[in-house]
Amino acid sequence: MAFLRTLFLLLLLISGGFFVHFLATGQERYKHYGLRVLRWTVVAAFVFFGVLILERAF
C-alpha cells in the first residue's frame, strides 16, 4: 500500500517537473512527456483506489 502511495506521489512530482520545464523553455517535448507521465499517474491512482476498495470489501 505504501508502495502505491509513493509511486503515485513520485509520478505526480515528475509530471509537474516536466510541465515546469515546458513553461520555462517552451519546448513541446516536455509537455508531451508531462502528459504521458500524467496518464500513468492516473492509472496508478485508479489502482491505488481499487486496492483501497478491495481492502474495505474483504
Residue pairs with C-beta under 8 A, 6 or more apart in sequence:
1 51
1 55
4 44
4 47
4 48
4 51
5 48
7 44
8 41
8 44
8 45
8 48
11 37
11 38
11 40
11 41
11 44
12 41
14 37
15 34
15 37
15 38
15 41
16 34
18 30
18 31
18 33
18 34
18 37
19 30
19 31
19 34
21 27
21 30
22 28
22 30
22 31
22 34
